[in-house]
């Protein structure tokens, strides 16, 4: 078993050029855990014991043996994907995004925003998540359920800034 106590860097750094990558799949929910047991694609048994506050972002290097790097890969997860029409004005876009964030925040469901798209992990059912957005009666909003890599860069945002 390989014990990892620190992340070494990012797979796209020049110092890792030419190394074979052995991916370790991590869900968004597990990415903030400091202690975790995983198995890489090539079968390496990995035990993580990371410092508090660590986040397993996609591309994080966990081990480098000189030939192979062990790299975090975000697992695709079913999510509600919300896209906005380019015809929406700035104020309309901001209002729609805020209302969607508030609606899911009230359900204590985090959201992921990447490239102007809101992505919400399915925590109940896809239909209930879609109904949450439909119930807001927003125009210029398109929704679909699709597998996506959530939390690739950082933890998902929660809609409320207070603890319950």
Phi, psi and omega in degrees: 000136178265123178259124181248123181247359178199150173276142187265341183154206180242142184301335182275002177289144182305327182295344179257006180301136178084352179281143172288137180260132175246102184288146173238114183284131180224131176280164178298326181291329180271347187296337180263358180284134181272339176238125186201147176246128185223165173230130180284168178302320180281358176099008177290126177276122186238132173246121178264135173221076188267160176297153176304143178085000179291149176225124182277079179283157180299132180094355179295133179268125181260335181202148179220115179259011180096337178239325184234139172246140176269118190236135176290132175232127181287131178283134175295137180228147179295131182213156170276125182251123183244119178247151182248143177295137176294346180282347180293138174286167181303315181294318179297318180296313180298318180295315180298314181296319180295319180294322178294314178300319180294316181300315180283330175298322178296337178265003182060035177254123179287159177235155178241132178241123179215127178055040177076012180244134175267132179233127185240122178298143178280112181251342177241275175216156179299321181295317178296320179296315179295320179297328177300315180287316179302322181296345178278347178053049179270146173255156180077022182238132177242134180236147174208161174252128184207156174283127180223162176268101182278146173062037183296323185260330183192175181300151177291148181273140175264146184290338181244141180264025180234153179272148178245000000 
